[in-house]
Amino acid sequence: MKKTLFRITNNLNVGGVQKRLLETLPELLPYFNIHIIVYKERGALAEEFEKRGIKVHFIPSKTTWDISCILRIRNLLKKYQADIVHTHSYGGCIKGSIAAKLAGVEKVVSHIHVPLEMHWYGKWKVKKYKKMVIEKLVHKFFTDRVVFVSKTLRDEYINKCTFIDNRGKLRVLYNGFDISNFPLLPKEYDGDVFIIGSMGRIVESKNFFFFLQVASELVKQDVNFLFYIIGDGPLLNRLKSYVKEKNLERHFVFTGMIKNPIRMLNDVHLYLFCSKTEGLGGALIEPLLTGTPVLAVENMVNREIMDLDRGGEVLAEDIELFVKKIFDIKNNYNNYKSSLSFEQYRSIFSMDRLISDYKELYEIDSK
């Protein structure tokens, strides 16, 4: 008999966590009856989840500690005889974990996807610290496991508010991808136009202006470059204005949001990932799954991902350093590409691995 699994998050709008849930939860349907509770709004993707056989429940909440919302969640969990509750987001953890314990749910899991500075959000440091203490106490007394998308996030959590020690409950689960959607692409450079790409949401933290600065310096030395920027976001027009101002328009392709961005990687010889802050960068992992060489800006999460195999290099955020490395790669591309390895990424970040880990977490792993 299938167990009943509830996921709890703030909304089902288009975002990184929601995208991961939409890809992962249908793969768990053969093993679990799955529901999602949202408390801010249903979101644009709610209908898509329901089309795929996942029931969505909207229980509106006015505050993090909305008692009526917590009690309604408890009642819903009891109605469907929930066996597992798995929460996402700070508010989801507080409401969902407490409601689950009140309902007598067998296993409660909290999942942290983003850097803790963003997870424990707030304008003032004292507010962030308060959230940190509260959630770590909820983890201690109301949850059975705390899951992180990277070792870097787990270690950051351990080193925060150390007087609340939850280390025995912590687990790292890397995101999973359907590897069949990421064929290994043959990559050769014939000495003509060298194509460099990057993709992601066009926001400040993704650091696309560094990409543009590197591109500008490259073109000053060699006009045989073409740059793809794949994605959309509030800063897209500013990027386009910068390109126009620098007279780089013939060197750039802005694709906007496209349904299958991976197909654009067919043409890309080298991928730049410039994001400074990630929980686990999907836009870094996806090109690695296709065998596309990557240069990433140095930070602990990017380093953690890249070091799982040999798909490229991590460099300090320095324009001159990136430009020099790109020319080194371009001038010896085919030999450089043949020296790299991508198979471990395809194993570690596979959906099959993630589903196996979830089944263990939910059914085998003891409290």
C-alpha positions in Angstrom: 0.0 0.0 0.0 1.3 3.4 -1.0 2.2 5.9 1.8 0.8 9.4 1.6 3.3 12.2 1.1 2.6 15.9 1.6 4.9 18.6 0.4 4.4 22.1 1.8 5.6 25.3 0.2 4.6 28.9 -0.1 3.4 28.9 -3.8 3.6 27.1 -7.1 4.7 30.0 -9.3 7.6 29.6 -11.7 10.8 29.4 -9.8 13.8 27.1 -9.1 12.2 25.1 -6.3 8.9 24.7 -8.1 10.7 23.6 -11.2 12.5 20.9 -9.3 9.3 19.8 -7.6 7.5 19.6 -11.0 10.2 17.4 -12.4 10.7 15.2 -9.3 7.3 14.5 -7.8 5.7 12.7 -10.8 8.6 10.3 -10.6 7.6 9.5 -7.0 3.9 8.8 -7.9 4.5 5.0 -8.4 5.5 4.9 -4.7 3.5 7.5 -2.9 0.2 9.3 -3.0 1.3 12.9 -3.3 -0.3 16.2 -2.2 1.0 19.7 -2.1 -0.1 22.4 0.4 0.5 26.1 -0.5 -0.2 28.9 1.8 0.5 32.2 0.0 -1.1 31.5 -3.4 -1.7 28.5 -5.7 0.6 29.9 -8.4 0.9 29.6 -12.2 2.1 26.0 -12.1 -0.6 24.6 -9.8 -2.7 23.3 -12.7 0.3 21.6 -14.2 0.9 19.7 -11.0 -2.7 18.6 -10.9 -2.5 17.5 -14.5 0.3 15.2 -13.5 -1.7 13.6 -10.7 -0.6 15.7 -7.7 -3.4 17.2 -5.7 -2.9 20.9 -4.7 -4.5 22.4 -1.6 -4.5 26.1 -0.9 -4.7 27.1 2.7 -4.1 30.8 3.0 -2.0 32.1 5.8 -1.6 35.7 7.0 1.5 35.3 9.1 4.2 32.7 9.7 2.5 31.8 13.0 -1.1 31.8 11.7 -2.7 29.4 14.2 -5.8 28.9 12.1 -3.7 27.9 9.1 -1.6 25.5 11.2 -4.8 23.8 12.5 -6.3 23.6 9.0 -3.1 22.0 7.8 -3.3 19.5 10.7 -6.9 18.7 9.9 -6.0 18.1 6.2 -3.1 15.8 7.2 -5.3 13.8 9.4 -8.1 13.6 6.8 -5.7 12.0 4.2 -3.8 10.0 6.9 -0.4 11.6 5.9 2.6 9.4 6.6 5.3 11.9 5.5 5.4 15.7 5.5 8.2 17.4 3.6 8.4 21.2 3.9 10.1 23.8 1.7 10.6 27.5 2.6 10.9 29.0 6.1 7.2 29.6 6.6 6.4 26.1 5.2 8.8 24.6 7.8 7.2 26.4 10.8 3.6 25.8 9.8 4.1 22.3 8.3 6.3 20.8 10.9 4.1 21.9 13.8 0.9 20.8 12.0 2.5 17.4 11.2 3.4 16.7 14.8 -0.1 17.7 16.0 -1.5 15.3 13.4 0.8 12.5 14.5 2.6 12.2 11.1 5.2 9.5 11.1 8.1 11.4 9.5 8.7 15.2 9.0 11.4 16.5 6.7 12.5 20.1 6.2 14.3 21.1 3.0 16.6 24.1 2.6 17.4 25.0 -1.1 18.9 28.5 -1.0 21.8 30.3 0.8 20.9 30.9 4.5 21.1 34.6 4.0 18.2 34.3 1.6 16.4 31.5 3.5 16.4 33.5 6.8 15.4 36.6 5.0 14.8 40.0 6.5 15.9 43.6 6.4 17.5 43.7 9.8 20.2 41.3 11.2 18.2 40.8 14.4 15.2 39.6 12.4 17.4 37.1 10.4 18.9 35.9 13.7 15.5 35.4 15.2 14.4 33.4 12.2 17.5 31.3 12.4 17.0 30.4 16.1 13.3 29.7 15.6 13.8 27.4 12.7 16.7 25.5 14.3 14.5 25.0 17.4 11.7 23.7 15.1 14.1 21.4 13.5 15.2 20.1 16.9 11.8 19.4 18.3 9.4 18.9 15.4 11.4 17.5 12.4 13.1 14.1 11.8 15.4 15.2 9.0 16.8 18.4 7.6 17.8 18.1 4.0 20.2 20.4 2.1 20.9 20.7 -1.6 24.6 21.0 -1.1 27.3 20.2 1.4 28.2 23.9 1.5 24.7 24.8 2.7 24.8 22.0 5.3 28.1 23.2 6.7 26.9 26.8 6.8 23.9 25.7 8.8 26.1 23.7 11.2 28.2 26.8 11.9 25.3 29.1 12.6 23.8 29.3 16.0 26.0 26.4 17.2 24.3 26.1 20.7 21.4 24.4 18.9 23.0 21.2 17.6 21.0 19.3 15.0 23.9 17.6 13.2 22.4 14.1 13.7 19.4 15.0 11.6 21.2 16.6 8.6 21.4 15.1 5.1 22.6 16.3 1.7 20.5 15.4 -1.3 21.7 16.8 -4.6 18.9 17.7 -7.1 18.2 15.2 -9.8 17.7 15.7 -13.6 16.2 13.4 -16.2 19.5 12.5 -18.0 17.7 11.5 -21.1 17.0 15.2 -21.7 20.7 16.0 -21.6 22.5 14.1 -24.4 26.3 14.4 -24.4 27.0 16.9 -27.2 29.9 16.5 -29.5 32.1 19.6 -29.1 34.7 20.6 -31.7 36.0 24.0 -32.7 37.0 24.5 -36.3 38.8 27.9 -35.8 35.9 30.0 -36.9 33.4 31.7 -34.6 33.8 30.7 -30.9 30.5 30.6 -29.1 30.2 31.3 -25.4 26.9 30.9 -23.5 25.3 31.5 -20.2 21.7 31.0 -19.0 19.6 31.8 -16.0 17.2 34.4 -14.6 18.5 37.8 -15.4 18.7 39.2 -11.8 21.5 40.9 -9.9 22.7 37.8 -8.0 23.4 36.0 -11.3 26.1 38.5 -12.1 25.5 38.7 -15.9 27.2 42.1 -16.0 30.5 40.3 -15.3 29.8 38.1 -18.3 29.3 41.3 -20.5 32.5 42.8 -19.2 34.4 39.7 -20.1 32.8 39.6 -23.5 33.7 43.2 -24.2 37.4 42.5 -23.4 37.4 39.4 -25.6 36.0 41.2 -28.6 38.6 44.0 -28.3 41.3 41.3 -29.0 39.4 39.0 -31.4 36.2 39.7 -33.2 35.5 35.9 -33.8 33.2 35.5 -30.8 29.5 35.1 -30.4 27.7 35.2 -27.0 24.4 33.6 -26.1 22.4 34.8 -23.1 19.5 32.4 -22.4 16.8 33.6 -20.0 14.6 36.5 -18.9 14.3 38.7 -15.9 14.1 42.3 -14.7 17.6 43.3 -15.7 17.4 42.0 -19.3 16.8 45.5 -20.8 19.8 46.8 -18.9 22.0 44.1 -20.4 20.8 44.9 -23.9 21.5 48.6 -23.3 25.0 47.8 -22.2 25.6 45.7 -25.3 24.3 48.5 -27.5 26.4 51.1 -25.7 29.6 49.0 -26.3 28.7 48.4 -29.9 28.6 44.7 -29.3 25.1 43.9 -30.8 26.4 41.8 -33.7 28.2 39.6 -31.2 25.2 38.9 -28.9 22.1 36.7 -29.1 19.5 37.2 -26.3 17.1 34.3 -26.6 14.7 35.3 -23.7 12.8 32.6 -22.0 12.7 29.5 -24.2 11.0 26.1 -23.5 14.0 24.0 -24.2 17.2 26.0 -23.4 19.4 22.9 -23.6 19.1 22.8 -27.4 21.0 26.1 -27.5 24.0 24.4 -25.9 24.4 22.4 -29.1 26.3 25.4 -30.6 28.1 26.5 -27.4 31.8 25.8 -27.1 32.2 27.2 -23.6 29.8 28.1 -20.9 30.3 30.8 -18.3 28.6 30.6 -14.9 29.0 33.9 -13.1 26.5 33.6 -10.3 27.9 34.6 -6.9 25.2 33.1 -4.6 23.5 29.7 -5.1 22.1 26.9 -3.1 22.9 24.5 -5.9 23.1 26.1 -9.3 20.9 24.3 -11.8 22.2 26.5 -14.6 25.7 25.3 -13.7 24.8 21.6 -13.6 22.8 21.5 -16.8 25.6 22.4 -19.2 27.9 19.9 -17.4 25.3 17.2 -18.1 25.6 17.9 -21.8 29.4 17.7 -21.8 29.8 21.5 -22.3 33.0 22.9 -20.7 32.4 25.4 -18.0 34.2 28.3 -16.4 32.6 29.3 -13.1 33.1 32.2 -10.8 34.7 31.1 -7.5 32.4 30.4 -4.6 32.0 27.4 -2.3 28.9 25.9 -4.0 30.3 26.3 -7.5 33.6 24.7 -6.4 31.7 21.9 -4.8 29.8 21.1 -8.0 32.8 21.4 -10.3 35.0 19.3 -8.1 32.6 16.3 -8.5 34.3 15.6 -11.9 36.5 17.5 -14.4 34.1 19.6 -16.5 36.0 22.8 -16.5 37.5 25.3 -14.0 36.6 27.7 -11.2 38.3 31.1 -11.3 38.3 34.2 -9.1 36.0 36.9 -10.3 38.6 38.8 -12.3 38.0 39.9 -15.9 41.6 39.7 -16.9 41.9 36.1 -15.5 38.8 35.0 -17.4 39.9 36.6 -20.6 43.3 34.9 -20.5 41.8 31.5 -19.7 39.2 31.8 -22.5 41.9 32.5 -25.0 43.9 29.6 -23.7 41.0 27.3 -24.2 40.0 28.7 -27.6 43.5 28.3 -29.0 43.7 24.7 -27.9 40.0 23.8 -27.7 39.9 20.2 -29.0 42.7 19.0 -26.8 41.2 20.9 -23.8 37.8 19.3 -24.4 39.3 15.8 -24.7 41.0 16.3 -21.3 37.7 16.8 -19.5 35.3 14.3 -18.0 31.6 14.6 -17.3 30.3 11.1 -16.4 30.3 11.6 -12.6 28.0 14.7 -13.0 25.6 12.5 -15.0 25.6 9.9 -12.2 25.5 12.1 -9.2 22.8 14.5 -10.6 20.6 11.8 -12.1 16.9 11.6 -11.4 17.2 7.8 -10.7 19.7 8.5 -8.0 17.5 11.2 -6.4 14.4 9.0 -6.4 16.3 6.2 -4.8 17.5 8.6 -2.1 14.0 9.8 -1.5 12.7 6.3 -1.1 15.4 5.6 1.4 14.8 8.8 3.2 11.0 8.3 3.5 10.8 4.5 4.0 14.1 3.0 5.1 16.0 5.7 7.0 15.3 5.4 10.7 14.6 8.4 13.0 
